[in-house]
Amino acid sequence: MKKIFIVFVVALLFVACGENFLTEEPIMQQSTELSLATYKGLDNSVAGAYAPLVSVNWYGASFVLDAEMRSGNGYRDPDKNSGRYTVPYNFTYTSTATPALWGTAYYLISAVNNVIAQLDGKVGIDGVTQQDIDNIHAEALFLRALAHFDLVRTYAKQYTIDKTALGVPYVKVTDPAGKPSRDPVETVYNNIVEDLTTAENLMAPNYVRDEIADPKSTADKLAIQALLSRVYLYMGNWQKAADYATTVIKSGKFIMWEKDKYAAAFKEDVPGEGEVIFEVYGLKSNEYDGYWEGISRMTSPLTDAYSDCAASNDLISLYADDDIRGEMFLNNEEKAPTTFWTTKYAGKDKGTPDVSNTIVLRLSEMYLNRAEAITRGATISGVTAVSDLNTIRAKRGASELTSAGITDVMNERRLELAWEGHHWYDLARTGGSITRTHYSGAEQNQNIPADSKYWVLPINKRELDVNENLEPNPGY
């Protein structure tokens, strides 16, 4: 294996968990005292490695919100914001004003690399089987692949636009003294696929991590396969994107939310029978939870919330009258009567408003992935793009379509996956552009053409300063 090194310039420390942390809530903290010398220590370390996903730098807030605010789905109410999220909304990115995902994602990558490096020699000790080792190995590979995937589509050109462009360092072996250069986008994606297909082969079909409150907050085989569907879609490998989506759909493990269950599904503490394949579990006591800076407060019109990330009328106006998805918005009649915010992060139904889970993979996306892949040349016996779109639309109260081309598919993706962090990346990988009419920001960046530098965001100057082998993105 090629040895790759990296310097970590952020200090993100896990703190020790209580005695019953495995049984009471999902593990969102990892003790630095946990030993990697035993299977139990390795298992706990993998569980703890999910923790950074809930950071405000990632699925706990800005990875999703930044994408929505720059995609045309977001709006900043002039009278109901705190000054946060102005950079993505106004496109005033610089090397010192850019997403902080880099350090958080590589911290997670370091954690799982440390586990992978210590897996040998544990079989047969205290009843540990090879399958036990393979399962946590697969989880670690899933997390490593997901982290690199989010990094490369944020800080590099999309695979379908220029796969020869500079991507991000794909770190398989971590050394704190190392200074890796950026791998090409194609190399990054090939490594992502290798990690995910290896994880798919390693993990037991019915494996679910024990003793966690939310089983969907850790990876299983179907989560791995769902992520493969998305990755192949981003690569333009339409047949494999469709095939993996079909595998997940036909598993029988998930069902589409009914119209009258749709809004409540986003408030569940632990998903019941429904669409969630993989999500990030929200809990106020999580070490990484941002609370006031978290996704729920940033998308809330409540008086005591920051409320910086409202929804644009450009998005809301796309929904038909009977479409339940068009009702997933709420205003503040006193402070901002004409502005609306998404309710996908309105807080869990636990007696009083709480933080929300962030859904990363769900069944609707699999139908949308397959529909797009079919319109671009994939074939699945007995399935058409219009049938997949209508499977979704029928459950949302929207009128069914009689035909479906790529424009219909991309429009449905925007309607269904709004405020889940997809639309910006869909535009980026398809060479799209942004035109905003409901807009309150700086006029010079109101519209973003397809050739804008902003489709590739700058790497933080701090990272460039400590690693001279990192080449900056042009224009910053």
C-alpha positions in Angstrom: 0.0 0.0 0.0 1.2 3.5 -0.9 2.1 5.3 2.3 0.6 8.8 2.5 1.2 11.4 5.2 -0.7 14.4 6.4 -0.4 17.3 8.8 -3.4 18.0 11.1 -3.6 21.7 12.0 -6.7 21.5 14.0 -6.9 20.3 17.6 -10.1 18.3 17.9 -10.1 16.2 21.0 -12.5 13.5 22.1 -13.5 13.3 25.7 -14.1 10.3 27.7 -17.6 8.8 27.8 -19.6 7.7 30.7 -19.9 4.1 31.8 -23.2 3.4 30.0 -22.5 5.4 26.8 -23.0 2.4 24.7 -26.5 1.6 25.9 -28.0 5.0 26.4 -27.2 7.0 23.3 -25.2 6.5 20.1 -21.5 7.0 20.7 -20.6 10.5 19.8 -17.4 10.8 21.8 -14.2 8.8 21.8 -11.8 8.7 24.7 -8.2 9.3 23.8 -7.5 6.6 26.5 -9.1 3.8 24.5 -6.6 1.2 23.6 -6.3 -0.1 20.0 -4.6 -3.2 21.3 -7.9 -5.1 21.9 -10.9 -5.8 19.7 -13.1 -3.9 22.2 -10.9 -0.9 22.0 -11.0 -1.0 18.2 -14.7 -1.5 18.1 -15.3 1.5 20.4 -12.9 3.6 18.4 -14.8 2.9 15.2 -18.0 3.9 17.0 -16.4 7.1 18.2 -15.2 7.9 14.7 -18.8 8.7 13.7 -18.6 11.7 16.1 -17.1 14.4 13.8 -20.0 13.9 11.3 -22.3 15.9 13.7 -19.8 18.8 13.8 -21.0 22.2 12.7 -18.3 21.9 10.0 -20.0 18.9 8.5 -23.5 17.4 8.6 -24.3 19.2 11.9 -24.6 22.4 10.0 -22.4 24.1 7.4 -21.7 21.3 4.9 -25.5 21.2 4.2 -26.3 24.8 4.8 -23.4 26.2 2.8 -24.5 24.2 -0.2 -28.1 25.3 0.1 -27.3 29.0 0.6 -25.1 29.0 -2.6 -27.4 26.8 -4.7 -30.4 29.2 -5.1 -32.4 27.3 -2.5 -31.4 29.6 0.3 -32.3 33.2 1.2 -31.2 35.6 3.8 -34.0 37.7 5.4 -32.7 41.3 5.9 -34.4 41.5 9.3 -33.9 38.0 10.6 -30.2 37.0 10.5 -27.1 37.3 12.6 -24.6 37.8 9.9 -23.7 34.1 9.6 -23.6 32.3 6.3 -23.0 35.5 4.3 -20.0 34.0 2.6 -21.8 31.2 0.8 -24.8 33.4 0.1 -22.8 36.3 -1.4 -20.0 34.1 -2.8 -17.3 36.0 -1.1 -15.0 33.0 -0.6 -11.3 33.5 0.0 -8.6 31.3 1.3 -9.4 32.6 4.8 -13.2 32.4 4.3 -14.0 28.9 3.2 -15.7 25.8 4.6 -13.9 24.3 7.6 -14.7 20.7 6.5 -11.0 20.0 5.6 -9.7 19.7 9.1 -12.7 17.9 10.5 -12.9 15.3 7.7 -9.2 14.5 7.9 -9.5 14.1 11.7 -12.1 11.4 11.1 -9.9 9.8 8.4 -7.0 9.7 10.9 -9.2 8.0 13.5 -10.3 5.2 11.1 -6.8 4.8 9.6 -5.5 4.1 13.1 -8.1 1.4 13.6 -7.4 -0.2 10.2 -3.7 -0.3 11.0 -4.3 -2.4 14.2 -6.8 -5.0 13.0 -4.4 -7.9 12.5 -3.9 -10.4 15.3 -7.3 -10.0 17.0 -9.1 -13.1 15.8 -9.5 -15.9 18.3 -8.9 -13.7 21.3 -11.8 -13.6 23.7 -14.0 -15.2 21.1 -13.5 -12.6 18.4 -14.2 -14.0 15.0 -12.9 -12.9 11.6 -16.4 -11.6 10.8 -16.3 -9.4 13.9 -13.1 -7.9 12.5 -14.4 -7.6 9.0 -17.5 -5.7 10.2 -15.7 -2.9 12.0 -13.1 -2.8 9.1 -16.0 -2.3 6.7 -17.4 0.5 8.9 -14.0 2.2 9.0 -13.7 2.0 5.2 -17.2 3.4 4.7 -16.3 6.4 6.9 -13.0 7.0 5.1 -14.7 6.9 1.7 -17.5 9.2 2.8 -15.1 11.7 4.2 -13.0 11.8 1.0 -16.1 12.0 -1.1 -17.4 15.1 0.7 -13.9 16.6 0.5 -13.3 16.0 -3.2 -16.7 17.4 -4.3 -16.2 20.5 -2.2 -12.6 21.4 -3.0 -12.2 20.1 -6.5 -13.8 20.0 -9.9 -16.4 17.3 -10.3 -15.4 14.0 -11.9 -17.9 14.5 -14.8 -16.4 17.9 -15.5 -12.6 17.2 -15.3 -11.4 14.0 -13.7 -7.8 14.9 -14.4 -8.0 18.1 -12.2 -6.4 18.2 -8.8 -8.5 16.6 -6.1 -7.6 16.0 -2.5 -5.0 13.8 -0.8 -6.4 10.3 -0.4 -5.0 9.3 3.0 -4.8 5.6 3.7 -2.0 5.7 6.2 -1.7 8.7 8.6 1.6 10.2 9.7 1.4 13.5 11.6 4.7 14.6 10.1 3.6 14.1 6.5 2.8 16.7 3.9 0.8 15.0 1.1 0.1 16.5 -2.3 -3.3 16.5 -4.0 -4.3 13.4 -5.9 -6.1 13.8 -9.2 -9.9 13.7 -9.0 -10.0 10.3 -10.8 -7.5 8.8 -8.3 -9.6 10.0 -5.4 -12.8 8.5 -6.8 -11.1 5.2 -7.7 -9.9 5.0 -4.0 -13.5 5.8 -2.8 -14.9 3.0 -4.9 -12.2 0.6 -3.8 -12.9 1.4 -0.1 -16.6 1.0 -0.5 -16.6 -2.2 -2.6 -14.1 -3.7 -0.2 -16.4 -2.7 2.7 -19.4 -4.2 0.8 -17.6 -7.5 0.6 -16.4 -7.5 4.1 -19.5 -6.7 6.0 -22.0 -9.3 7.0 -25.4 -8.9 5.3 -27.4 -8.5 8.5 -24.7 -6.6 10.5 -26.1 -3.8 12.7 -23.9 -2.2 15.4 -25.1 -3.2 18.8 -26.1 -1.0 21.8 -26.9 2.2 20.0 -30.1 4.3 20.2 -30.3 4.9 16.5 -29.2 1.9 14.3 -29.3 4.1 11.2 -26.6 6.3 12.6 -23.9 3.7 11.8 -23.2 1.9 8.5 -24.6 -1.4 7.4 -24.2 -3.1 4.0 -27.2 -1.3 2.5 -25.7 2.1 3.5 -22.5 1.1 1.8 -24.4 0.1 -1.4 -26.5 3.3 -1.3 -23.4 5.4 -1.1 -21.9 3.5 -4.0 -25.0 4.4 -6.0 -24.4 8.1 -5.3 -20.6 7.9 -6.0 -21.2 6.1 -9.3 -23.8 8.8 -10.3 -21.2 11.5 -9.6 -18.7 9.5 -11.8 -21.2 9.3 -14.7 -21.2 5.5 -14.4 -24.9 5.3 -15.0 -25.3 1.5 -15.1 -23.6 0.9 -11.8 -25.5 3.9 -10.2 -28.7 2.3 -11.3 -27.7 -1.2 -10.3 -26.8 -0.2 -6.8 -29.9 1.9 -6.4 -31.9 -1.1 -7.5 -30.2 -3.4 -4.9 -31.2 -1.0 -2.1 -34.7 -0.5 -3.4 -35.3 -4.3 -3.9 -33.9 -5.1 -0.4 -37.4 -4.6 1.1 -35.8 -2.9 4.1 -37.2 0.6 3.3 -40.6 2.0 2.3 -41.6 5.4 0.9 -43.1 7.8 3.4 -46.8 8.4 2.9 -47.9 12.0 2.4 -49.4 12.3 5.8 -46.2 10.9 7.4 -43.7 13.0 5.5 -43.4 16.0 7.8 -43.2 13.8 10.9 -40.5 11.6 9.5 -38.0 14.5 9.7 -38.8 14.9 13.4 -38.2 11.3 14.5 -35.6 10.6 17.2 -35.0 7.1 15.9 -36.3 6.2 12.4 -39.1 3.7 12.3 -40.2 1.9 9.2 -39.5 4.3 6.3 -36.8 5.8 4.1 -33.8 6.4 6.2 -30.7 4.4 5.1 -28.0 6.4 7.0 -28.2 9.5 9.1 -26.2 11.6 11.6 -27.8 11.4 15.0 -28.5 14.7 16.7 -28.3 15.0 20.5 -27.7 18.1 22.6 -25.2 16.4 24.8 -23.0 15.3 21.9 -19.5 16.7 22.2 -19.6 17.9 18.7 -23.1 19.3 18.7 -23.2 23.0 17.8 -26.6 23.8 19.4 -26.9 27.6 18.7 -24.7 27.2 15.7 -26.3 23.9 14.7 -28.5 23.2 11.7 -31.8 23.4 13.7 -31.2 26.9 15.0 -29.8 28.1 11.7 -33.0 27.1 9.8 -35.5 28.2 12.5 -37.6 31.3 12.3 -38.1 31.3 16.1 -37.2 34.5 17.9 -34.3 33.1 19.8 -32.7 31.4 16.8 -30.1 32.8 14.5 -32.3 32.1 11.5 -29.6 32.9 8.9 -30.6 30.2 6.4 -34.1 30.8 5.1 -35.6 29.2 1.9 -35.9 31.2 -1.3 -39.2 31.8 -3.1 -37.3 30.5 -6.2 -37.5 27.1 -4.5 -40.8 27.3 -2.8 -42.6 28.5 -5.9 -41.7 25.2 -7.7 -44.0 23.1 -5.6 -47.6 22.5 -6.8 -50.5 23.3 -4.4 -51.2 19.7 -3.3 -47.5 18.7 -3.0 -46.8 18.0 0.7 -43.2 19.1 0.1 -44.4 22.6 -0.5 -45.8 22.7 3.0 -42.4 22.0 4.6 -41.8 25.6 5.3 -42.6 27.9 8.2 -42.5 31.7 8.7 -42.3 34.1 11.6 -45.5 36.2 11.3 -44.2 38.9 13.7 -40.6 39.2 12.6 -40.5 38.0 9.0 -44.0 37.3 7.7 -43.0 36.9 4.0 -39.9 34.7 4.6 -40.1 31.0 5.1 -37.6 28.4 6.6 -37.4 24.7 6.0 -38.9 22.5 8.7 -36.7 19.5 7.9 -34.6 20.4 10.9 -37.4 21.8 13.1 -36.5 19.5 16.1 -37.5 16.1 17.2 -40.9 15.2 18.7 -39.6 14.7 22.2 -42.0 16.9 24.2 -40.0 20.1 23.6 -38.0 21.2 20.6 -34.6 19.4 20.4 -31.9 19.1 17.8 -32.6 17.2 14.6 -31.0 14.2 12.9 -29.4 14.9 9.5 -30.4 12.4 6.9 -27.5 11.5 4.6 -28.9 8.6 2.5 -32.6 7.7 2.0 -34.8 5.7 -0.3 -36.1 8.6 -2.4 -32.6 9.4 -3.5 -32.2 5.8 -4.8 -35.2 6.2 -7.0 -33.9 9.5 -8.2 -30.4 8.1 -8.8 -31.9 5.3 -10.9 -34.2 7.6 -12.8 -31.3 9.9 -13.7 -29.1 7.0 -14.7 -31.9 5.5 -16.9 -32.4 8.8 -18.7 -28.6 8.9 -19.4 -28.4 5.3 -20.8 -28.7 2.7 -18.0 -31.2 -0.1 -18.3 -33.1 -1.9 -15.5 -35.6 -4.5 -16.5 -39.2 -3.4 -15.9 -38.2 0.1 -14.7 -38.5 3.5 -16.4 -37.4 6.9 -15.3 -41.1 8.1 -15.3 -42.1 5.1 -13.1 -39.4 6.0 -10.6 -40.4 9.6 -10.5 -44.0 8.8 -10.1 -43.2 6.4 -7.2 -42.1 9.5 -5.3 -44.7 12.0 -6.6 -47.6 9.7 -5.8 -46.5 9.6 -2.1 -46.1 13.4 -2.0 -49.5 14.4 -3.4 -48.0 15.6 -6.7 -49.6 14.8 -10.0 -48.0 12.0 -11.9 -46.0 12.5 -15.0 -46.7 10.9 -18.4 -43.1 11.1 -19.5 -39.7 12.0 -18.0 -36.5 13.4 -19.4 -33.4 14.6 -17.7 -34.9 18.0 -17.0 -37.8 16.3 -15.2 -35.4 14.2 -13.2 -33.2 17.1 -12.1 -36.3 19.1 -11.1 -37.6 16.3 -9.0 -34.2 15.9 -7.3 -34.4 19.6 -6.3 -38.0 19.3 -5.1 -37.4 16.1 -3.1 -33.9 16.6 -1.7 -34.2 20.4 -1.0 -32.3 21.4 2.1 -30.5 18.1 2.3 -27.3 19.4 0.6 -27.8 18.0 -2.9 -28.8 20.7 -5.4 -25.5 22.6 -5.5 -23.5 19.4 -6.2 -26.1 18.3 -8.8 -25.5 21.6 -10.6 -21.8 21.3 -10.2 -21.5 17.8 -11.7 -23.9 18.5 -14.6 -22.3 21.9 -15.6 -25.2 23.9 -14.4 -25.6 27.5 -13.5 -27.5 29.5 -10.9 -30.0 32.4 -11.5 -31.5 33.9 -8.3 -34.5 36.2 -8.4 -35.5 36.1 -4.7 -32.2 37.5 -3.4 -30.9 40.0 -0.9 -27.2 39.8 -1.2 -24.4 41.4 -3.2 -25.5 42.0 -6.7 -22.2 41.1 -8.4 -22.6 37.5 -7.4 -26.3 37.1 -7.6 -26.0 34.7 -10.5 -23.3 32.1 -10.9 -22.4 31.0 -14.5 -21.3 27.5 -15.3 -17.7 28.6 -15.8 -17.4 30.4 -12.4 -14.4 29.7 -10.2 -16.8 29.2 -7.3 -17.8 25.6 -8.4 -14.4 24.7 -6.7 -14.0 26.2 -3.3 -10.7 27.4 -1.9 -8.5 25.3 0.4 -8.0 27.1 3.7 -4.8 29.2 3.9 -3.9 27.6 7.2 -3.7 24.2 5.4 -1.6 25.7 2.6 0.7 27.4 5.0 1.6 24.2 6.9 1.8 22.0 3.8 3.7 23.5 0.9 2.8 20.4 -1.2 -0.8 21.5 -1.4 -1.4 23.4 -4.5 -4.2 26.1 -4.1 -7.2 26.3 -6.3 -7.0 29.0 -9.0 -8.7 32.3 -8.5 -8.2 32.5 -4.7 
